[in-house]
Amino acid sequence: MQTLDVISVNIWQILISLANLTILFLLVKKFLYKPVKKVLEQRRNEIDSHYDAAKQAEDEALKNKQQYEEALLGAKDEADSIIKAAAEKAMRRSETLTAEAEEKASRILRQAEQDAALEREKAADSIKKEIVEVSSALSEKLIEREINTDDHKALIDSFIEEIGEDNE
């Protein structure tokens, strides 16, 4: 049988290995783990601040979009009111022009009626003058000669025919 020297357990060796492991763990923790953890925490904070800035920018963009849409609706409402006001103004102007045209046409019509009445009066005066002239001519003829009833009747008929021809 062989001896078991190769597999023997040496306590001092284990303790020294444990001490080396502990020292190595403390050194790694002091010089590597804490700085790496600190760098990772800084990066996490930086990324979080970028996310916060991006969220704020997104919120600001949404707020600006809503303001733009509200302004656009306000502009549309204002444009509609301007168009409505212009249409109403044009309608009032049209009504005014129509009323003025009707008034002018009425004045022209009244003037034409007055002119026609004046012309009728002139024509009537002219006819009266002609009747007076014809009557005086007839009187002169009657006085110049003696008329019997047949001549008198013929004279009146010819007088009426002359008046009829003058009116036509």
Secondary structure as GFF3:
##gff-version 3
##sequence-region A 1 168
A	DSSP	alpha_helix	11	28	.	.	.	ID=ss1
A	DSSP	pi_helix	29	33	.	.	.	ID=ss2
A	DSSP	alpha_helix	34	144	.	.	.	ID=ss3
A	DSSP	alpha_helix	149	167	.	.	.	ID=ss4
###
